[in-house]
Amino acid sequence: MTEAVDGRLFMSANGIKQALGPDDPVLRARYESLVRDDYERAHPHDSFDDLKRRARFSKEDQGLLRDWMDVAAARIRQCRRAEVNDPAHSPEP
């Protein structure tokens, strides 16, 4: 795994380089904030920052970090759907 200048992490599987999380550092921080507490609750003797550090050299941790970032992306999509379906946000007839 390599790290870009902006702190973005990448994993390489079968010669294909895949970014973990969104390009935008602000949005990436938002994703991390959505799963950080849940990760740390599920792994009481570990921190999300430690996971990110280990993911630089551990394929298992790369996969775990990717999975948690996928959870964050799903939560973002769910929030967006809820906003669209919220009657308070719909235009008046």
Gaussian input, Z-matrix of N, CA and C with variables (Angstrom, degrees):
# hf/3-21g

backbone

0 1
 N
 C     1     B1
 C     2     B2     1     A1
 N     3     B3     2     A2     1     D1
 C     4     B4     3     A3     2     D2
 C     5     B5     4     A4     3     D3
 N     6     B6     5     A5     4     D4
 C     7     B7     6     A6     5     D5
 C     8     B8     7     A7     6     D6
 N     9     B9     8     A8     7     D7
 C    10    B10     9     A9     8     D8
 C    11    B11    10    A10     9     D9
 N    12    B12    11    A11    10    D10
 C    13    B13    12    A12    11    D11
 C    14    B14    13    A13    12    D12
 N    15    B15    14    A14    13    D13
 C    16    B16    15    A15    14    D14
 C    17    B17    16    A16    15    D15
 N    18    B18    17    A17    16    D16
 C    19    B19    18    A18    17    D17
 C    20    B20    19    A19    18    D18
 N    21    B21    20    A20    19    D19
 C    22    B22    21    A21    20    D20
 C    23    B23    22    A22    21    D21
 N    24    B24    23    A23    22    D22
 C    25    B25    24    A24    23    D23
 C    26    B26    25    A25    24    D24
 N    27    B27    26    A26    25    D25
 C    28    B28    27    A27    26    D26
 C    29    B29    28    A28    27    D27
 N    30    B30    29    A29    28    D28
 C    31    B31    30    A30    29    D29
 C    32    B32    31    A31    30    D30
 N    33    B33    32    A32    31    D31
 C    34    B34    33    A33    32    D32
 C    35    B35    34    A34    33    D33
 N    36    B36    35    A35    34    D34
 C    37    B37    36    A36    35    D35
 C    38    B38    37    A37    36    D36
 N    39    B39    38    A38    37    D37
 C    40    B40    39    A39    38    D38
 C    41    B41    40    A40    39    D39
 N    42    B42    41    A41    40    D40
 C    43    B43    42    A42    41    D41
 C    44    B44    43    A43    42    D42
 N    45    B45    44    A44    43    D43
 C    46    B46    45    A45    44    D44
 C    47    B47    46    A46    45    D45
 N    48    B48    47    A47    46    D46
 C    49    B49    48    A48    47    D47
 C    50    B50    49    A49    48    D48
 N    51    B51    50    A50    49    D49
 C    52    B52    51    A51    50    D50
 C    53    B53    52    A52    51    D51
 N    54    B54    53    A53    52    D52
 C    55    B55    54    A54    53    D53
 C    56    B56    55    A55    54    D54
 N    57    B57    56    A56    55    D55
 C    58    B58    57    A57    56    D56
 C    59    B59    58    A58    57    D57
 N    60    B60    59    A59    58    D58
 C    61    B61    60    A60    59    D59
 C    62    B62    61    A61    60    D60
 N    63    B63    62    A62    61    D61
 C    64    B64    63    A63    62    D62
 C    65    B65    64    A64    63    D63
 N    66    B66    65    A65    64    D64
 C    67    B67    66    A66    65    D65
 C    68    B68    67    A67    66    D66
 N    69    B69    68    A68    67    D67
 C    70    B70    69    A69    68    D68
 C    71    B71    70    A70    69    D69
 N    72    B72    71    A71    70    D70
 C    73    B73    72    A72    71    D71
 C    74    B74    73    A73    72    D72
 N    75    B75    74    A74    73    D73
 C    76    B76    75    A75    74    D74
 C    77    B77    76    A76    75    D75
 N    78    B78    77    A77    76    D76
 C    79    B79    78    A78    77    D77
 C    80    B80    79    A79    78    D78
 N    81    B81    80    A80    79    D79
 C    82    B82    81    A81    80    D80
 C    83    B83    82    A82    81    D81
 N    84    B84    83    A83    82    D82
 C    85    B85    84    A84    83    D83
 C    86    B86    85    A85    84    D84
 N    87    B87    86    A86    85    D85
 C    88    B88    87    A87    86    D86
 C    89    B89    88    A88    87    D87
 N    90    B90    89    A89    88    D88
 C    91    B91    90    A90    89    D89
 C    92    B92    91    A91    90    D90
 N    93    B93    92    A92    91    D91
 C    94    B94    93    A93    92    D92
 C    95    B95    94    A94    93    D93
 N    96    B96    95    A95    94    D94
 C    97    B97    96    A96    95    D95
 C    98    B98    97    A97    96    D96
 N    99    B99    98    A98    97    D97
 C   100   B100    99    A99    98    D98
 C   101   B101   100   A100    99    D99
 N   102   B102   101   A101   100   D100
 C   103   B103   102   A102   101   D101
 C   104   B104   103   A103   102   D102
 N   105   B105   104   A104   103   D103
 C   106   B106   105   A105   104   D104
 C   107   B107   106   A106   105   D105
 N   108   B108   107   A107   106   D106
 C   109   B109   108   A108   107   D107
 C   110   B110   109   A109   108   D108
 N   111   B111   110   A110   109   D109
 C   112   B112   111   A111   110   D110
 C   113   B113   112   A112   111   D111
 N   114   B114   113   A113   112   D112
 C   115   B115   114   A114   113   D113
 C   116   B116   115   A115   114   D114
 N   117   B117   116   A116   115   D115
 C   118   B118   117   A117   116   D116
 C   119   B119   118   A118   117   D117
 N   120   B120   119   A119   118   D118
 C   121   B121   120   A120   119   D119
 C   122   B122   121   A121   120   D120
 N   123   B123   122   A122   121   D121
 C   124   B124   123   A123   122   D122
 C   125   B125   124   A124   123   D123
 N   126   B126   125   A125   124   D124
 C   127   B127   126   A126   125   D125
 C   128   B128   127   A127   126   D126
 N   129   B129   128   A128   127   D127
 C   130   B130   129   A129   128   D128
 C   131   B131   130   A130   129   D129
 N   132   B132   131   A131   130   D130
 C   133   B133   132   A132   131   D131
 C   134   B134   133   A133   132   D132
 N   135   B135   134   A134   133   D133
 C   136   B136   135   A135   134   D134
 C   137   B137   136   A136   135   D135
 N   138   B138   137   A137   136   D136
 C   139   B139   138   A138   137   D137
 C   140   B140   139   A139   138   D138
 N   141   B141   140   A140   139   D139
 C   142   B142   141   A141   140   D140
 C   143   B143   142   A142   141   D141
 N   144   B144   143   A143   142   D142
 C   145   B145   144   A144   143   D143
 C   146   B146   145   A145   144   D144
 N   147   B147   146   A146   145   D145
 C   148   B148   147   A147   146   D146
 C   149   B149   148   A148   147   D147
 N   150   B150   149   A149   148   D148
 C   151   B151   150   A150   149   D149
 C   152   B152   151   A151   150   D150
 N   153   B153   152   A152   151   D151
 C   154   B154   153   A153   152   D152
 C   155   B155   154   A154   153   D153
 N   156   B156   155   A155   154   D154
 C   157   B157   156   A156   155   D155
 C   158   B158   157   A157   156   D156
 N   159   B159   158   A158   157   D157
 C   160   B160   159   A159   158   D158
 C   161   B161   160   A160   159   D159
 N   162   B162   161   A161   160   D160
 C   163   B163   162   A162   161   D161
 C   164   B164   163   A163   162   D162
 N   165   B165   164   A164   163   D163
 C   166   B166   165   A165   164   D164
 C   167   B167   166   A166   165   D165
 N   168   B168   167   A167   166   D166
 C   169   B169   168   A168   167   D167
 C   170   B170   169   A169   168   D168
 N   171   B171   170   A170   169   D169
 C   172   B172   171   A171   170   D170
 C   173   B173   172   A172   171   D171
 N   174   B174   173   A173   172   D172
 C   175   B175   174   A174   173   D173
 C   176   B176   175   A175   174   D174
 N   177   B177   176   A176   175   D175
 C   178   B178   177   A177   176   D176
 C   179   B179   178   A178   177   D177
 N   180   B180   179   A179   178   D178
 C   181   B181   180   A180   179   D179
 C   182   B182   181   A181   180   D180
 N   183   B183   182   A182   181   D181
 C   184   B184   183   A183   182   D182
 C   185   B185   184   A184   183   D183
 N   186   B186   185   A185   184   D184
 C   187   B187   186   A186   185   D185
 C   188   B188   187   A187   186   D186
 N   189   B189   188   A188   187   D187
 C   190   B190   189   A189   188   D188
 C   191   B191   190   A190   189   D189
 N   192   B192   191   A191   190   D190
 C   193   B193   192   A192   191   D191
 C   194   B194   193   A193   192   D192
 N   195   B195   194   A194   193   D193
 C   196   B196   195   A195   194   D194
 C   197   B197   196   A196   195   D195
 N   198   B198   197   A197   196   D196
 C   199   B199   198   A198   197   D197
 C   200   B200   199   A199   198   D198
 N   201   B201   200   A200   199   D199
 C   202   B202   201   A201   200   D200
 C   203   B203   202   A202   201   D201
 N   204   B204   203   A203   202   D202
 C   205   B205   204   A204   203   D203
 C   206   B206   205   A205   204   D204
 N   207   B207   206   A206   205   D205
 C   208   B208   207   A207   206   D206
 C   209   B209   208   A208   207   D207
 N   210   B210   209   A209   208   D208
 C   211   B211   210   A210   209   D209
 C   212   B212   211   A211   210   D210
 N   213   B213   212   A212   211   D211
 C   214   B214   213   A213   212   D212
 C   215   B215   214   A214   213   D213
 N   216   B216   215   A215   214   D214
 C   217   B217   216   A216   215   D215
 C   218   B218   217   A217   216   D216
 N   219   B219   218   A218   217   D217
 C   220   B220   219   A219   218   D218
 C   221   B221   220   A220   219   D219
 N   222   B222   221   A221   220   D220
 C   223   B223   222   A222   221   D221
 C   224   B224   223   A223   222   D222
 N   225   B225   224   A224   223   D223
 C   226   B226   225   A225   224   D224
 C   227   B227   226   A226   225   D225
 N   228   B228   227   A227   226   D226
 C   229   B229   228   A228   227   D227
 C   230   B230   229   A229   228   D228
 N   231   B231   230   A230   229   D229
 C   232   B232   231   A231   230   D230
 C   233   B233   232   A232   231   D231
 N   234   B234   233   A233   232   D232
 C   235   B235   234   A234   233   D233
 C   236   B236   235   A235   234   D234
 N   237   B237   236   A236   235   D235
 C   238   B238   237   A237   236   D236
 C   239   B239   238   A238   237   D237
 N   240   B240   239   A239   238   D238
 C   241   B241   240   A240   239   D239
 C   242   B242   241   A241   240   D240
 N   243   B243   242   A242   241   D241
 C   244   B244   243   A243   242   D242
 C   245   B245   244   A244   243   D243
 N   246   B246   245   A245   244   D244
 C   247   B247   246   A246   245   D245
 C   248   B248   247   A247   246   D246
 N   249   B249   248   A248   247   D247
 C   250   B250   249   A249   248   D248
 C   251   B251   250   A250   249   D249
 N   252   B252   251   A251   250   D250
 C   253   B253   252   A252   251   D251
 C   254   B254   253   A253   252   D252
 N   255   B255   254   A254   253   D253
 C   256   B256   255   A255   254   D254
 C   257   B257   256   A256   255   D255
 N   258   B258   257   A257   256   D256
 C   259   B259   258   A258   257   D257
 C   260   B260   259   A259   258   D258
 N   261   B261   260   A260   259   D259
 C   262   B262   261   A261   260   D260
 C   263   B263   262   A262   261   D261
 N   264   B264   263   A263   262   D262
 C   265   B265   264   A264   263   D263
 C   266   B266   265   A265   264   D264
 N   267   B267   266   A266   265   D265
 C   268   B268   267   A267   266   D266
 C   269   B269   268   A268   267   D267
 N   270   B270   269   A269   268   D268
 C   271   B271   270   A270   269   D269
 C   272   B272   271   A271   270   D270
 N   273   B273   272   A272   271   D271
 C   274   B274   273   A273   272   D272
 C   275   B275   274   A274   273   D273
 N   276   B276   275   A275   274   D274
 C   277   B277   276   A276   275   D275
 C   278   B278   277   A277   276   D276

   B1=1.4443
   B2=1.5135
   B3=1.2978
   B4=1.4549
   B5=1.5121
   B6=1.3178
   B7=1.4557
   B8=1.5160
   B9=1.3188
   B10=1.4540
   B11=1.5273
   B12=1.3086
   B13=1.4601
   B14=1.5256
   B15=1.3289
   B16=1.4625
   B17=1.5244
   B18=1.3381
   B19=1.4521
   B20=1.5057
   B21=1.3175
   B22=1.4557
   B23=1.5167
   B24=1.3268
   B25=1.4556
   B26=1.5240
   B27=1.3124
   B28=1.4575
   B29=1.5135
   B30=1.3308
   B31=1.4481
   B32=1.5214
   B33=1.3044
   B34=1.4496
   B35=1.5145
   B36=1.3153
   B37=1.4537
   B38=1.5242
   B39=1.3028
   B40=1.4582
   B41=1.5238
   B42=1.3245
   B43=1.4549
   B44=1.5105
   B45=1.3148
   B46=1.4685
   B47=1.5194
   B48=1.3174
   B49=1.4670
   B50=1.5277
   B51=1.3031
   B52=1.4616
   B53=1.5197
   B54=1.3207
   B55=1.4625
   B56=1.5215
   B57=1.3274
   B58=1.4626
   B59=1.5196
   B60=1.3080
   B61=1.4519
   B62=1.5124
   B63=1.3178
   B64=1.4642
   B65=1.5309
   B66=1.3364
   B67=1.4668
   B68=1.5231
   B69=1.3063
   B70=1.4645
   B71=1.5375
   B72=1.3530
   B73=1.4655
   B74=1.5310
   B75=1.3236
   B76=1.4718
   B77=1.5256
   B78=1.3244
   B79=1.4611
   B80=1.5294
   B81=1.3231
   B82=1.4597
   B83=1.5341
   B84=1.3190
   B85=1.4680
   B86=1.5319
   B87=1.3190
   B88=1.4680
   B89=1.5278
   B90=1.3466
   B91=1.4659
   B92=1.5252
   B93=1.3334
   B94=1.4605
   B95=1.5256
   B96=1.3214
   B97=1.4696
   B98=1.5307
   B99=1.3336
   B100=1.4563
   B101=1.5188
   B102=1.3352
   B103=1.4659
   B104=1.5238
   B105=1.3121
   B106=1.4740
   B107=1.5350
   B108=1.3258
   B109=1.4667
   B110=1.5306
   B111=1.3455
   B112=1.4636
   B113=1.5210
   B114=1.3302
   B115=1.4687
   B116=1.5289
   B117=1.3131
   B118=1.4569
   B119=1.5271
   B120=1.3273
   B121=1.4657
   B122=1.5426
   B123=1.3301
   B124=1.4601
   B125=1.5277
   B126=1.3307
   B127=1.4702
   B128=1.5307
   B129=1.3389
   B130=1.4627
   B131=1.5301
   B132=1.3136
   B133=1.4663
   B134=1.5243
   B135=1.3253
   B136=1.4603
   B137=1.5192
   B138=1.3093
   B139=1.4595
   B140=1.5250
   B141=1.3005
   B142=1.4594
   B143=1.5273
   B144=1.3192
   B145=1.4660
   B146=1.5311
   B147=1.3322
   B148=1.4617
   B149=1.5260
   B150=1.3278
   B151=1.4630
   B152=1.5298
   B153=1.3254
   B154=1.4628
   B155=1.5272
   B156=1.3086
   B157=1.4697
   B158=1.5340
   B159=1.3279
   B160=1.4656
   B161=1.5244
   B162=1.3227
   B163=1.4685
   B164=1.5224
   B165=1.3089
   B166=1.4658
   B167=1.5218
   B168=1.3457
   B169=1.4616
   B170=1.5248
   B171=1.3211
   B172=1.4600
   B173=1.5242
   B174=1.3370
   B175=1.4648
   B176=1.5197
   B177=1.3188
   B178=1.4628
   B179=1.5319
   B180=1.3194
   B181=1.4589
   B182=1.5289
   B183=1.3290
   B184=1.4596
   B185=1.5229
   B186=1.3411
   B187=1.4619
   B188=1.5141
   B189=1.3315
   B190=1.4631
   B191=1.5249
   B192=1.3230
   B193=1.4665
   B194=1.5284
   B195=1.3304
   B196=1.4657
   B197=1.5284
   B198=1.3368
   B199=1.4640
   B200=1.5271
   B201=1.3359
   B202=1.4608
   B203=1.5324
   B204=1.3312
   B205=1.4668
   B206=1.5276
   B207=1.3437
   B208=1.4685
   B209=1.5294
   B210=1.3212
   B211=1.4725
   B212=1.5329
   B213=1.3176
   B214=1.4706
   B215=1.5274
   B216=1.3224
   B217=1.4699
   B218=1.5260
   B219=1.3228
   B220=1.4657
   B221=1.5260
   B222=1.3170
   B223=1.4696
   B224=1.5258
   B225=1.3291
   B226=1.4677
   B227=1.5197
   B228=1.3440
   B229=1.4760
   B230=1.5223
   B231=1.3313
   B232=1.4572
   B233=1.5385
   B234=1.3158
   B235=1.4668
   B236=1.5204
   B237=1.3079
   B238=1.4712
   B239=1.5128
   B240=1.3465
   B241=1.4671
   B242=1.5213
   B243=1.3267
   B244=1.4646
   B245=1.5271
   B246=1.3256
   B247=1.4684
   B248=1.5214
   B249=1.3247
   B250=1.4569
   B251=1.5249
   B252=1.3194
   B253=1.4652
   B254=1.5130
   B255=1.3163
   B256=1.4556
   B257=1.5272
   B258=1.3305
   B259=1.4592
   B260=1.5315
   B261=1.2994
   B262=1.4791
   B263=1.5118
   B264=1.3343
   B265=1.4578
   B266=1.5352
   B267=1.3346
   B268=1.4605
   B269=1.5315
   B270=1.3345
   B271=1.4587
   B272=1.5212
   B273=1.2968
   B274=1.4749
   B275=1.5193
   B276=1.3338
   B277=1.4898
   B278=1.5029
   A1=107.33
   A2=115.03
   A3=119.67
   A4=108.88
   A5=114.41
   A6=120.05
   A7=108.18
   A8=116.58
   A9=121.23
   A10=109.26
   A11=115.84
   A12=121.54
   A13=111.20
   A14=117.71
   A15=121.23
   A16=113.44
   A17=117.93
   A18=120.46
   A19=114.14
   A20=118.00
   A21=121.60
   A22=109.87
   A23=116.36
   A24=121.64
   A25=110.43
   A26=115.64
   A27=123.09
   A28=108.72
   A29=116.07
   A30=119.68
   A31=107.83
   A32=115.88
   A33=121.37
   A34=108.16
   A35=115.60
   A36=120.88
   A37=108.30
   A38=116.43
   A39=122.30
   A40=111.99
   A41=116.15
   A42=120.73
   A43=114.63
   A44=117.77
   A45=121.64
   A46=108.12
   A47=115.34
   A48=120.77
   A49=108.66
   A50=116.31
   A51=122.24
   A52=109.77
   A53=116.46
   A54=120.91
   A55=109.51
   A56=115.13
   A57=121.11
   A58=107.98
   A59=116.17
   A60=120.39
   A61=112.29
   A62=115.30
   A63=121.00
   A64=113.37
   A65=115.59
   A66=122.03
   A67=112.42
   A68=116.12
   A69=122.13
   A70=110.22
   A71=118.02
   A72=120.09
   A73=113.47
   A74=117.86
   A75=120.72
   A76=109.65
   A77=116.26
   A78=120.57
   A79=110.32
   A80=117.54
   A81=121.47
   A82=110.25
   A83=117.02
   A84=120.75
   A85=110.21
   A86=116.70
   A87=121.00
   A88=110.17
   A89=116.60
   A90=121.05
   A91=109.92
   A92=115.69
   A93=120.02
   A94=111.13
   A95=116.68
   A96=119.55
   A97=111.57
   A98=117.14
   A99=120.58
   A100=113.11
   A101=117.47
   A102=119.52
   A103=113.99
   A104=117.37
   A105=121.23
   A106=112.02
   A107=118.24
   A108=121.12
   A109=111.55
   A110=116.71
   A111=119.92
   A112=111.08
   A113=117.05
   A114=120.28
   A115=109.77
   A116=116.39
   A117=120.19
   A118=111.93
   A119=117.10
   A120=120.08
   A121=109.84
   A122=117.06
   A123=121.44
   A124=111.95
   A125=116.58
   A126=122.68
   A127=107.80
   A128=117.80
   A129=121.57
   A130=115.77
   A131=118.63
   A132=120.17
   A133=111.43
   A134=116.23
   A135=121.99
   A136=108.37
   A137=116.81
   A138=120.25
   A139=109.26
   A140=115.73
   A141=120.87
   A142=109.99
   A143=117.07
   A144=120.34
   A145=111.18
   A146=117.17
   A147=119.87
   A148=110.64
   A149=117.00
   A150=121.03
   A151=110.13
   A152=116.28
   A153=119.94
   A154=111.33
   A155=116.54
   A156=121.24
   A157=110.78
   A158=115.89
   A159=119.82
   A160=112.47
   A161=115.78
   A162=120.02
   A163=111.97
   A164=118.07
   A165=120.62
   A166=111.77
   A167=117.69
   A168=119.27
   A169=114.45
   A170=118.45
   A171=121.90
   A172=110.72
   A173=116.81
   A174=120.19
   A175=111.69
   A176=116.72
   A177=119.70
   A178=110.72
   A179=116.09
   A180=119.57
   A181=111.64
   A182=117.91
   A183=120.58
   A184=109.64
   A185=115.66
   A186=119.86
   A187=111.99
   A188=116.62
   A189=120.56
   A190=110.90
   A191=117.02
   A192=120.87
   A193=110.44
   A194=116.53
   A195=120.17
   A196=110.12
   A197=116.68
   A198=120.39
   A199=111.42
   A200=117.15
   A201=120.08
   A202=111.32
   A203=117.33
   A204=119.72
   A205=110.39
   A206=117.19
   A207=120.53
   A208=110.46
   A209=116.76
   A210=120.71
   A211=109.75
   A212=116.16
   A213=120.37
   A214=110.59
   A215=117.19
   A216=120.95
   A217=110.17
   A218=117.16
   A219=120.77
   A220=110.62
   A221=116.94
   A222=119.88
   A223=111.16
   A224=117.24
   A225=120.66
   A226=109.53
   A227=116.87
   A228=120.32
   A229=110.87
   A230=116.64
   A231=121.03
   A232=110.59
   A233=117.10
   A234=120.89
   A235=110.82
   A236=116.31
   A237=119.94
   A238=111.29
   A239=117.31
   A240=120.21
   A241=110.49
   A242=116.48
   A243=120.34
   A244=110.45
   A245=116.95
   A246=120.26
   A247=111.01
   A248=116.88
   A249=121.13
   A250=110.61
   A251=116.84
   A252=121.67
   A253=114.75
   A254=117.61
   A255=122.16
   A256=108.92
   A257=117.86
   A258=120.50
   A259=113.34
   A260=117.35
   A261=119.85
   A262=111.42
   A263=117.42
   A264=121.27
   A265=113.03
   A266=117.12
   A267=118.45
   A268=109.98
   A269=115.97
   A270=119.22
   A271=111.24
   A272=115.36
   A273=119.40
   A274=109.65
   A275=116.70
   A276=120.22
   A277=112.50
   D1=143.93
   D2=176.99
   D3=-121.08
   D4=165.25
   D5=179.43
   D6=-123.71
   D7=130.31
   D8=177.80
   D9=-76.39
   D10=170.35
   D11=-179.44
   D12=-57.93
   D13=-35.79
   D14=-177.57
   D15=-83.55
   D16=6.68
   D17=178.14
   D18=91.97
   D19=-0.16
   D20=-179.68
   D21=-71.49
   D22=138.55
   D23=-178.80
   D24=-101.57
   D25=146.22
   D26=178.26
   D27=-128.76
   D28=148.06
   D29=172.34
   D30=-121.37
   D31=151.43
   D32=-179.26
   D33=-122.04
   D34=118.80
   D35=178.35
   D36=-128.42
   D37=126.05
   D38=-179.68
   D39=54.42
   D40=36.46
   D41=177.44
   D42=80.66
   D43=1.49
   D44=-179.85
   D45=-104.82
   D46=122.27
   D47=-179.16
   D48=-88.20
   D49=125.97
   D50=-176.53
   D51=-125.90
   D52=128.92
   D53=177.64
   D54=-77.28
   D55=144.85
   D56=175.79
   D57=-102.32
   D58=109.22
   D59=-179.54
   D60=92.90
   D61=173.06
   D62=-176.87
   D63=-71.75
   D64=161.63
   D65=178.98
   D66=-65.84
   D67=-42.44
   D68=-174.82
   D69=-70.24
   D70=121.76
   D71=-178.21
   D72=-61.43
   D73=-32.09
   D74=179.16
   D75=-69.16
   D76=-44.53
   D77=179.12
   D78=-67.24
   D79=-37.92
   D80=177.61
   D81=-62.02
   D82=-41.06
   D83=177.04
   D84=-64.16
   D85=-36.93
   D86=177.36
   D87=-63.69
   D88=-45.54
   D89=177.70
   D90=-56.57
   D91=-48.44
   D92=-178.40
   D93=-61.32
   D94=-38.07
   D95=-179.34
   D96=-67.03
   D97=-26.17
   D98=-179.95
   D99=-73.83
   D100=-23.38
   D101=-176.28
   D102=-118.46
   D103=-11.77
   D104=-175.55
   D105=-54.55
   D106=-51.70
   D107=-177.47
   D108=-63.74
   D109=-41.01
   D110=179.57
   D111=-65.38
   D112=-41.34
   D113=177.52
   D114=-60.38
   D115=-48.28
   D116=-176.49
   D117=-68.75
   D118=-28.01
   D119=175.20
   D120=-72.87
   D121=-36.79
   D122=179.70
   D123=-76.17
   D124=-24.10
   D125=-179.37
   D126=-127.31
   D127=77.54
   D128=-170.26
   D129=-60.48
   D130=-23.35
   D131=-178.96
   D132=-105.21
   D133=24.62
   D134=-177.34
   D135=-140.70
   D136=159.65
   D137=175.33
   D138=-123.65
   D139=157.89
   D140=179.01
   D141=-62.94
   D142=-38.11
   D143=178.22
   D144=-64.14
   D145=-37.15
   D146=176.15
   D147=-65.10
   D148=-40.00
   D149=176.38
   D150=-58.73
   D151=-46.61
   D152=179.58
   D153=-61.16
   D154=-40.04
   D155=178.74
   D156=-64.09
   D157=-46.49
   D158=-179.12
   D159=-67.64
   D160=-29.46
   D161=-178.02
   D162=-64.89
   D163=-16.02
   D164=177.66
   D165=-66.21
   D166=-23.60
   D167=-176.34
   D168=-134.62
   D169=-2.94
   D170=-177.87
   D171=-115.70
   D172=119.73
   D173=179.05
   D174=-62.91
   D175=-36.57
   D176=179.18
   D177=-63.33
   D178=-43.90
   D179=179.00
   D180=-71.26
   D181=-30.59
   D182=174.18
   D183=-60.24
   D184=-45.74
   D185=179.14
   D186=-64.96
   D187=-40.49
   D188=178.59
   D189=-64.16
   D190=-43.53
   D191=178.31
   D192=-64.14
   D193=-42.07
   D194=177.92
   D195=-59.29
   D196=-44.23
   D197=-179.75
   D198=-61.32
   D199=-42.84
   D200=179.73
   D201=-67.29
   D202=-36.78
   D203=177.33
   D204=-68.30
   D205=-32.13
   D206=174.58
   D207=-65.60
   D208=-38.04
   D209=176.07
   D210=-61.88
   D211=-43.24
   D212=178.61
   D213=-61.74
   D214=-42.98
   D215=179.34
   D216=-62.66
   D217=-40.25
   D218=178.06
   D219=-64.25
   D220=-38.80
   D221=178.36
   D222=-66.03
   D223=-38.39
   D224=176.80
   D225=-62.51
   D226=-46.37
   D227=179.17
   D228=-60.41
   D229=-41.36
   D230=-179.97
   D231=-63.16
   D232=-41.82
   D233=178.39
   D234=-63.71
   D235=-41.20
   D236=179.44
   D237=-65.01
   D238=-41.37
   D239=177.12
   D240=-62.99
   D241=-40.37
   D242=-179.85
   D243=-63.79
   D244=-38.90
   D245=178.28
   D246=-64.82
   D247=-40.08
   D248=-179.62
   D249=-67.82
   D250=-38.39
   D251=-178.26
   D252=-85.07
   D253=-6.30
   D254=-178.71
   D255=-74.14
   D256=121.00
   D257=-179.60
   D258=-58.26
   D259=-27.58
   D260=179.23
   D261=-66.18
   D262=-23.71
   D263=-179.65
   D264=-96.00
   D265=-5.38
   D266=-177.54
   D267=-84.38
   D268=148.61
   D269=179.56
   D270=-67.72
   D271=150.22
   D272=179.69
   D273=-73.97
   D274=145.86
   D275=179.29
   D276=-69.97

